[in-house]
Protein backbone atom coordinates (compact mmCIF):
# COMPACT_ATOMS: atom_id res chain seq x y z
CA UNK A 1 0.00 0.00 0.00
CA UNK A 2 1.38 3.38 -0.97
CA UNK A 3 0.67 6.11 1.57
CA UNK A 4 -0.08 9.69 0.64
CA UNK A 5 2.00 12.33 2.40
CA UNK A 6 0.82 15.20 4.57
CA UNK A 7 3.47 17.74 5.52
CA UNK A 8 3.78 19.73 8.69
CA UNK A 9 4.65 23.32 7.71
CA UNK A 10 8.06 23.25 9.42
CA UNK A 11 8.98 19.87 7.90
CA UNK A 12 8.03 21.09 4.43
CA UNK A 13 10.13 24.22 4.89
CA UNK A 14 13.12 22.12 5.96
CA UNK A 15 12.68 19.77 2.98
CA UNK A 16 12.46 22.68 0.55
CA UNK A 17 15.53 24.36 2.09
CA UNK A 18 17.53 21.13 1.73
CA UNK A 19 16.36 20.85 -1.86
CA UNK A 20 17.35 24.44 -2.71
CA UNK A 21 20.81 23.97 -1.18
CA UNK A 22 21.31 20.75 -3.14
CA UNK A 23 20.20 22.36 -6.41
CA UNK A 24 22.48 25.38 -5.87
CA UNK A 25 25.36 23.08 -5.04
CA UNK A 26 24.74 20.97 -8.14
CA UNK A 27 24.63 24.05 -10.35
CA UNK A 28 27.90 25.38 -8.89
CA UNK A 29 29.53 21.97 -9.25
CA UNK A 30 28.49 21.70 -12.89
CA UNK A 31 29.86 25.17 -13.65
CA UNK A 32 33.22 24.27 -12.15
CA UNK A 33 33.09 20.83 -13.82
CA UNK A 34 33.69 18.92 -10.63
CA UNK A 35 32.41 15.36 -10.66
CA UNK A 36 32.08 14.50 -6.99
CA UNK A 37 28.72 15.33 -5.41
CA UNK A 38 28.74 17.71 -2.44
CA UNK A 39 27.50 17.04 1.07
CA UNK A 40 24.33 19.06 0.42
CA UNK A 41 23.52 16.99 -2.66
CA UNK A 42 24.11 13.73 -0.81
CA UNK A 43 22.03 14.79 2.18
CA UNK A 44 19.04 15.75 0.05
CA UNK A 45 19.31 12.52 -1.91
CA UNK A 46 19.24 10.52 1.34
CA UNK A 47 16.29 12.46 2.78
CA UNK A 48 14.33 12.11 -0.48
CA UNK A 49 15.05 8.36 -0.56
CA UNK A 50 13.94 7.96 3.07
CA UNK A 51 10.65 9.72 2.33
CA UNK A 52 10.16 7.54 -0.76
CA UNK A 53 10.64 4.40 1.37
CA UNK A 54 8.27 5.75 4.04
CA UNK A 55 5.61 6.32 1.44
CA UNK A 56 5.91 2.79 0.09
CA UNK A 57 6.57 0.82 3.28
CA UNK A 58 7.05 2.56 6.66
CA UNK A 59 8.50 -0.70 8.01
CA UNK A 60 11.23 -0.91 5.39
CA UNK A 61 14.29 -2.36 7.18
CA UNK A 62 16.62 0.34 5.85
CA UNK A 63 14.63 3.03 7.67
CA UNK A 64 15.22 1.48 11.09
CA UNK A 65 11.85 2.93 12.10
CA UNK A 66 11.04 2.95 15.79
CA UNK A 67 8.73 4.73 18.18
CA UNK A 68 9.84 8.15 19.44
CA UNK A 69 8.29 9.34 22.68
CA UNK A 70 9.53 12.95 22.99
CA UNK A 71 7.22 14.35 20.29
CA UNK A 72 3.44 14.40 20.61
CA UNK A 73 1.24 13.25 17.79
CA UNK A 74 -0.35 16.39 16.25
CA UNK A 75 -3.69 14.64 15.64
CA UNK A 76 -4.20 12.23 18.51
CA UNK A 77 -2.11 12.77 21.65
CA UNK A 78 -2.16 9.08 22.53
CA UNK A 79 -1.09 7.81 19.10
CA UNK A 80 2.54 7.02 18.34
CA UNK A 81 5.15 9.16 16.60
CA UNK A 82 7.96 7.36 14.80
CA UNK A 83 11.55 8.14 13.89
CA UNK A 84 13.11 6.95 10.62
CA UNK A 85 16.80 7.15 9.74
CA UNK A 86 17.68 9.16 6.63
CA UNK A 87 21.37 8.76 7.52
CA UNK A 88 23.32 6.39 9.72
CA UNK A 89 26.81 6.38 11.23
CA UNK A 90 27.26 10.09 10.52
CA UNK A 91 27.76 12.88 13.08
CA UNK A 92 24.49 14.81 13.17
CA UNK A 93 22.74 12.16 11.07
CA UNK A 94 19.36 13.30 9.77
CA UNK A 95 16.14 11.78 11.08
CA UNK A 96 12.56 12.04 9.87
CA UNK A 97 9.79 12.09 12.45
CA UNK A 98 6.36 11.01 11.28
CA UNK A 99 3.00 9.61 12.29
CA UNK A 100 0.04 7.92 10.68
CA UNK A 101 -2.89 10.13 9.78
CA UNK A 102 -4.87 12.29 9.83
CA UNK A 103 -6.83 9.99 7.51
CA UNK A 104 -6.42 6.30 6.76
CA UNK A 105 -3.69 5.74 4.16
CA UNK A 106 -1.83 8.93 5.05
CA UNK A 107 1.50 9.63 6.71
CA UNK A 108 2.31 13.03 8.19
CA UNK A 109 5.93 14.16 8.07
CA UNK A 110 6.33 16.06 11.35
CA UNK A 111 10.01 17.03 11.26
CA UNK A 112 13.25 16.56 9.35
CA UNK A 113 16.17 17.25 11.62
CA UNK A 114 19.74 16.27 12.43
CA UNK A 115 20.15 13.93 15.38
CA UNK A 116 21.49 15.76 18.43
N, C-alpha and C positions, 0 to 999 in steps of 0.2 A: 504494500500500500504506500503510495506516495503522499506525503503530507503537504498541505499548503502552508506557507509561511506568513506569520504575522510579526511585524517588527515593532519593538518598543522604540520610541523616538530616539533615545540616547544610543541604543544599539545600532540603529540605522545610520545615525550621524557618524559613529565610529567606523562602521563598514564603509561608508562613502569616503571618509577621510583617508582610510587605508587604501582604497581604490585610487583616489586622486594622487596620493604619494607614489603609488606603484606606477601609474600611467606617466607621471612626470619623470620618474626615474628611468623608465623604459625609453621615453623620448630622448632624454639626455644621453643615455647609453648608446642609442642608435646614432645620434649625431656624432658622438666621439668614436663610434665604430668599435666599441668594446663588446666582447662576446659574453662575458660572465654576467649573469643576472645579479642585481643588487639585493641587499637585505630587504628593502621595502617590497620589491617584486616578489621575492620568495615568501615573505610573510603574508601578503595578500593572496597569493596562490594557495597557501596552506589554509587560510581562513575560509576562502571560497570553497575549497575541497571539503573541509569539515562541514560546512553548511549543506553542501550537496549530499554528503553522506547522511546527515541528520534528516534531510528531507526524504530520502529513500528508505533509511532504516536507522532509527535512533539507537538501536542496540548493536550497530556495526562494531565489531571488535576493535577496529583501529581508533575509534573515538574514545575508548576507555570511559564510557559514560557511567557516572555514578551520582547518587543523590548528594545535594549540597544544602546544608541546613541554615546557612547564614543569610540567605536571601528569601524573602517572603514571596509566595506566588501572587502575582498581581490580580488574579481573578478569584481564586478561592484560597484563603489563608491557610487552610489545612492541607491543601494539595502539595505535591512535591515539586521542587525545582531541581534541575539536573545540571551537571557540569560535564562538558565534553572537551577533549583535548584537541586543539588545533595544532599545537606543537608539543614535543616531548624532549626531555634531556637538553633543554636550552635555558640559560638564565633568563628569567622574565618570560617564560613560555606563555603563549596566548591561550586563553580558555574562552569557551562560549557557554554562557548560562542560558538555559531555556526551560520551558515548561509546556505541557500539553494544554491546548485550548486557545481561545475561549470556546470554540465549537469543536465538535467531533471531527477528526481528520485534520486538525490544525496544530501547528507548533508555533509558540511565540518565542522569538529570540529576545531575551531580556537584556543581555550585556555581552560585549566582546571586550575582553580586558587582559592585560598581562598578569600572570600569576605573581603574587607578592613574594 
